[in-house]
Amino acid sequence: MNKEMYLQELAGFYGENKVVPFIGAGLSIPFGVPDWGKIIRIIMEKVNKDFHPVIEYELSAKNYWKAFEALMRYGNFTEFDIQQDVCTIIQSSITKNIPVELHNYGDLGKLAFKTFVTTNYDGLLYNFIEGDVQFPVDLSTAQVSSKEFFDELNYKRIWCLHGQMSNPGSIVITKEKYEILYRHSRYLNLFSLLKESNTFLFLGFSFDDLYIQKLFKLNKDIFNKPHYILLENPSNEVIQVFRDTYNLKVLPIKVNSPADYAIEIRDVLNKIAEFPTNKQQINSCQKSHKSDGIINFKERQNSLWGVPYKKNPFFMGRNMELKNLEKALSSQDIAVIQAISGLGGVGKTQLALEFCYQKKEEYDVIYWINAENVSSIIGSYEELASILKLPIKDKQNNSITLETIKQWMQTNSNWLIIFDNLTDEEILRSFLPNVFQGKVIVTTRKSNISSLNSPINLDKFTRDESIQFILDRLHKLDDFAGDAKILAETLDDLPLALEQACAYIIETGISIENYLKRFKKFKDIIIKEGKPIDYDYTIATTWEISFRELKKRNPVALEFISICSFLSPDKIELDLFIKASDNISNIIVNKISSELELDKILALLREFSLIKSHEDSISIHRLVQLVIKNKLDIEQKKVYIEMALNLILDNWNSMRNKESKIAHALTVVQHAQENNFCMEKVTKIINLLGKLLTNLGQFTKAEELLFRSLDIDMSLYNQNHFYVGRDYNNIGVLYTSMGKYKEAEKYFQKSIDIDRLYGIDRIDLLINFASLRYKQGFLNEAAHLYENIMGIIREQEPIAEDEVLPAIYINFSSLLNDLGEYEQAKLYLEEIIDFLESSEIDDKSPLIRAYNNLSLVYESLGELNKAVLNIQKSVKLTKKYLTEDSMEMIECYNNLGLHYYRDFEYNSNTLNPDKNKLILAKKYLRKSLAISEKLVGKGHILQNVTLNNLGMVYEALGENIKAKENYQDGLNILYKNLGNITHSQITTIKYNLGNIIFKLGDYHKGKDLLLDVIEDDRKIYGEKNIEVAKDYKKLGEMYMCQQEYTEAITFFEKAFNIFESTLGPNNYRTLMTLQNLFDALLKNSNYKKAKRIFPKTLEGAKILYGENSNHVRLLKNLTI
């Protein structure tokens, strides 16, 4: 009984235009739009399965907000990541060709509702509304301020409360955003204005929908009069709760199958609209967009072809884009507009043209419009109206062309109109009706036209496409693919530039090779004057309009892209400009004063497709850079080159991506050198580059750069200048890393000699020299040098930005750890960690290294739990401040793997050593190797360390063949990069390789390798060095295995004497070697000598194994 009464009440409100449909997700279900549960479960697949139960628990309670929070927490997603995924999932799930009887959007669209409110993102309703309708309004960006805002409108409007898919960031997925949203003035104003004289009809919601409950609880004052809701099979208790608690009158609908849902809602809507007063309004609404005298083109016999360009016989590729274009335009939706956006010269017009020719027989009308300006569009419309024999003047001789064409578009279908090179979104809106029956293609350089859904963003050719285009265009065989590849690379795969080059080659008859020579020499002229066949623009002129508009709308944007033109085209980090110092330019510092100002500039550059945006960086086409540079005079170039140099210098430590840092530095240095600008800054950057490349193991490039800097500084200054000394110092560091210790010592000495002339002691030089002595194995001398450095440091007041201080502490602590001074090493590392964590140093690499080194110290102390905690801290810091794929992460995973190996080794004397530790060691070492191969390619010199460690793990696992393979691979990498020289890293791997070969039964070869290592280590470190002592000890162990005890005793004694004299009597290496010597003496029946060293051996065993260990008990029970 109540339902019939409610229907009559609604019918009365409807007759007065006072019903506002409030639409929920249920109405979109027939189109395949997934519910929140399904969406969340799809995204959940990206999350570690260990966390799935947590998310499923929230889903079972239908607490979608908490489920989304769990996704972000456990999947390490940002809110925007989730919003984008939601849009993608909905978009890919929608099935649009649904019969009208299976859904209710068509029913709503036919009726005379003037205002719609929806929480849906999918935009489906818009496609079915008849009459004049405005594009759906995202309430998060709209302004709602007065009742007149609604009363004065003569078209229908859809209010999207929770955002739209065209703007993923607007979508509401968190409880916090939801509650903020419904307390915002825009929402309060909208509901206040609507509820004054309107009644809401809720459709597509369920009785357990938390949204409805929250909405009414948050807005009790607004929803203070009855509204209506359609509910599926509600109980009497539910009806009462909705009436008493939420002031909602329930219209029950009986649903036994999914098809019943649409039928029941349709029945309700029809009953509301059945009253006579309502029929008149419906008819007037449906007729509002029709007009007498409009010709239906289907009645015409001949098709219309209005494309002014010939088919391009050399069009190639773009198959995916053509398929996407066809898919978009084959949609049964009305008012389909498909945009093709992209940089000028990328081939937007050619793609649209090819599509027109491919579909020539499928459309009754295909018409091409030059959309660069209003006058050209008006001229095209007048021509089209004339061809269609449509009226273009009214009785008063006023032009009615626009209205006539719009009406024709509304009442005719199977037409395709191309708006080529559209420059303004408002122009498009004014020339199209809100609803039309045909299809529209828009080509535009602007990528941010809001009314165009999902534009096809056309990019340059792939390299393979470019090569094939050149070969086809020039009728060349595959033999010329090499030259074609170089040409494609030179022109950065831009289709217009490739066509221009091919046209020039054809016209002149020269070879590709000769064209490249001419381009290198005369590229400024070729860019400006070279014109392809059948095209009105050159490379330069195609972007000239964009540059002029850019300068007019925001001159700072032109300044910005001009600076970028002197950097590498890819991965230009945006933080470079946010953190710019006063050195950059008043223009940049004052006008790009915040992220918001930068966002405005980026939006404008993206609008003209002059840049491509990535998460934290942008890229720019090489030829765009070239055209911009060609427009500058010599003074302007100097200004922008100096800005670019300062950008690199000011942000060197904070630039996270080392690959792009190198590329940007090399590019700006090249520009500065070509123009002979700012050479002091050039050599400063070259030295920074040299140090970075040295750390990355790119020794050849580092050597070339550092000697280039030396040549420049020698020409600018005298041979004893401070900057020359700086060059010598960095060359010394390079040669230290290359293992060329004598060369390194020579250049360090040259640098030291220059410093003495100035009466200074440069800390970085002293550190580098100490590091050299450390690597040469002169540990005590190196320690003495570091102690002197620490004395100098203590006399100075360290500053937060000091980059040298961490290197001193970290390197010295490593040395102390090797010397067995574990507590002192720990103290230094803890001190530098405190300093780094409280300082403002942007570069987090030293802090990561400090935690890594502290873990090694804890391992030496036997505190393995603390060791692994510190490595995990370094991993966490790397992920937070750098990336998973970074050089620091390579070191972290390598150390983590090494930790688990040492953990196993430390407990290997127990009855059941945990081999799972070795499995973990292998896992992390392989991860380290995988990242390294991804970043720098397979076979890089830095990988030898990880391969050596992997070999040790496989050896401990008893997989000796795999161990040998890893050792051999590491050794081959070193030989490839360094040559067959005497080098410490080579001897390290040869040491392990000799041992494993010995284990595999080739005793002769194994011992020979180790004898080679001893010889090399003597040359590198000297006779009395601990590295030589390690070799002696290993050789002694080999002789023990072959029961050649006399020889074993000889080498154990040599090793023990060196360890005792260099590391002290209580160092673990000294004590272990003493145990080996005692064992060899016993087995060789040399009891007299064994008895003499027994007291020392016993005391050493107590230190090594503990007073109550089995080893000590066995020694005590010996009778010698």
Stockholm file with secondary structure:
# STOCKHOLM 1.0

chainA/1-1120         MNKEMYLQELAGFYGENKVVPFIGAGLSIPFGVPDWGKIIRIIMEKVNKDFHPVIEYELSAKNYWKAFEALMRYGNFTEFDIQQDVCTIIQSSITKNIPVELHNYGDLGKLAFKTFVTTNYDGLLYNFIEGDVQFPVDLSTAQVSSKEFFDELNYKRIWCLHGQMSNPGSIVITKEKYEILYRHSRYLNLFSLLKESNTFLFLGFSFDDLYIQKLFKLNKDIFNKPHYILLENPSNEVIQVFRDTYNLKVLPIKVNSPADYAIEIRDVLNKIAEFPTNKQQINSCQKSHKSDGIINFKERQNSLWGVPYKKNPFFMGRNMELKNLEKALSSQDIAVIQAISGLGGVGKTQLALEFCYQKKEEYDVIYWINAENVSSIIGSYEELASILKLPIKDKQNNSITLETIKQWMQTNSNWLIIFDNLTDEEILRSFLPNVFQGKVIVTTRKSNISSLNSPINLDKFTRDESIQFILDRLHKLDDFAGDAKILAETLDDLPLALEQACAYIIETGISIENYLKRFKKFKDIIIKEGKPIDYDYTIATTWEISFRELKKRNPVALEFISICSFLSPDKIELDLFIKASDNISNIIVNKISSELELDKILALLREFSLIKSHEDSISIHRLVQLVIKNKLDIEQKKVYIEMALNLILDNWNSMRNKESKIAHALTVVQHAQENNFCMEKVTKIINLLGKLLTNLGQFTKAEELLFRSLDIDMSLYNQNHFYVGRDYNNIGVLYTSMGKYKEAEKYFQKSIDIDRLYGIDRIDLLINFASLRYKQGFLNEAAHLYENIMGIIREQEPIAEDEVLPAIYINFSSLLNDLGEYEQAKLYLEEIIDFLESSEIDDKSPLIRAYNNLSLVYESLGELNKAVLNIQKSVKLTKKYLTEDSMEMIECYNNLGLHYYRDFEYNSNTLNPDKNKLILAKKYLRKSLAISEKLVGKGHILQNVTLNNLGMVYEALGENIKAKENYQDGLNILYKNLGNITHSQITTIKYNLGNIIFKLGDYHKGKDLLLDVIEDDRKIYGEKNIEVAKDYKKLGEMYMCQQEYTEAITFFEKAFNIFESTLGPNNYRTLMTLQNLFDALLKNSNYKKAKRIFPKTLEGAKILYGENSNHVRLLKNLTI
#=GR chainA/1-1120 SS CHHHHHHHHHHHHHHTTCEEEEECGGGGGGGTCCCHHHHHHHHHTTSCGGGHHHHHHHHHTTCHHHHHHHHHHHHTCCHHHHHHHHHHHHHHHCCCCCCGGGCSHHHHHHSCCCEEEECCSSCTGGGGCCSSBCCCEETTTCCCCCTHHHHTCCSBEEEETTCCTTSGGGCCCSHHHHHHHTTSHHHHHHHHHHHTTCEEEEESCCTTCHHHHHHHHHTTTTSCSCEEEEEESCCHHHHHHHHHHHCEEEEEECCSSHHHHHHHHHHHHHHHTCSHHHHHHHHHHHHTTCCTTCCCGGGCSSCEEECCSCCCTTCCCCHHHHHHHHHHHTCCCSSEEEEEECCTTSSHHHHHHHHHHHTTTTCSEEEEEECSSHHHHHHHHHHHHHHTTCCCBCTTCCBCHHHHHHHHHHHCCSEEEEEEEECCHHHHHHHSCSSCSSEEEEEESCSCCTTSCSCEECCCCCHHHHHHHHHHHTTCCGGGHHHHHHHHHHTTTCHHHHHHHHHHHHHHCCCHHHHHHHHHHHHHHHHHHCCCTTCSCCHHHHHHHHHHHHHHHCHHHHHHHHHHTTSCSSCEETHHHHTCCTTTCHHHHHHSCSHHHHHHHHHHHHHTTSSEECSSEEECCHHHHHHHHHHCCHHHHHHHHHHHHHHHHHTTTTCCCHHHHHHHHHHHHHHHHHHTCCHHHHHHHHHHHHHHHHHTTCHHHHHHHHHHHHHHHHHHSCTTCHHHHHHHHHHHHHHHHTTCHHHHHHHHHHHHHHHHHHTCCCHHHHHHHHHHHHHTTCHHHHHHHHHHHHHHHHHSCCCTTCSHHHHHHHHHHHHHHHTTCHHHHHHHHHHHHHHHHHSCCSCCHHHHHHHHHHHHHHHHTTCHHHHHHHHHHHHHHHHHHSCSSSHHHHHHHHHHHHHHHHHHHHTTTSSSCCTHHHHHHHHHHHHHHHHHHHHHCTTCTTHHHHHHHHHHHHHHTTCHHHHHHHHHHHHHHHHHHHCSCCCHHHHHHHHHHHHHHHHTTCHHHHHHHHHHHHHHHHHHHCTTCHHHHHHHHHHHHHHHHTTCHHHHHHHHHHHHHHHHHHHCTTSHHHHHHHHHHHHHHHHTTCHHHHHHHHHHHHHHHHHHHCTTSHHHHHHHTCCC
#=GC SS_cons          CHHHHHHHHHHHHHHTTCEEEEECGGGGGGGTCCCHHHHHHHHHTTSCGGGHHHHHHHHHTTCHHHHHHHHHHHHTCCHHHHHHHHHHHHHHHCCCCCCGGGCSHHHHHHSCCCEEEECCSSCTGGGGCCSSBCCCEETTTCCCCCTHHHHTCCSBEEEETTCCTTSGGGCCCSHHHHHHHTTSHHHHHHHHHHHTTCEEEEESCCTTCHHHHHHHHHTTTTSCSCEEEEEESCCHHHHHHHHHHHCEEEEEECCSSHHHHHHHHHHHHHHHTCSHHHHHHHHHHHHTTCCTTCCCGGGCSSCEEECCSCCCTTCCCCHHHHHHHHHHHTCCCSSEEEEEECCTTSSHHHHHHHHHHHTTTTCSEEEEEECSSHHHHHHHHHHHHHHTTCCCBCTTCCBCHHHHHHHHHHHCCSEEEEEEEECCHHHHHHHSCSSCSSEEEEEESCSCCTTSCSCEECCCCCHHHHHHHHHHHTTCCGGGHHHHHHHHHHTTTCHHHHHHHHHHHHHHCCCHHHHHHHHHHHHHHHHHHCCCTTCSCCHHHHHHHHHHHHHHHCHHHHHHHHHHTTSCSSCEETHHHHTCCTTTCHHHHHHSCSHHHHHHHHHHHHHTTSSEECSSEEECCHHHHHHHHHHCCHHHHHHHHHHHHHHHHHTTTTCCCHHHHHHHHHHHHHHHHHHTCCHHHHHHHHHHHHHHHHHTTCHHHHHHHHHHHHHHHHHHSCTTCHHHHHHHHHHHHHHHHTTCHHHHHHHHHHHHHHHHHHTCCCHHHHHHHHHHHHHTTCHHHHHHHHHHHHHHHHHSCCCTTCSHHHHHHHHHHHHHHHTTCHHHHHHHHHHHHHHHHHSCCSCCHHHHHHHHHHHHHHHHTTCHHHHHHHHHHHHHHHHHHSCSSSHHHHHHHHHHHHHHHHHHHHTTTSSSCCTHHHHHHHHHHHHHHHHHHHHHCTTCTTHHHHHHHHHHHHHHTTCHHHHHHHHHHHHHHHHHHHCSCCCHHHHHHHHHHHHHHHHTTCHHHHHHHHHHHHHHHHHHHCTTCHHHHHHHHHHHHHHHHTTCHHHHHHHHHHHHHHHHHHHCTTSHHHHHHHHHHHHHHHHTTCHHHHHHHHHHHHHHHHHHHCTTSHHHHHHHTCCC
//
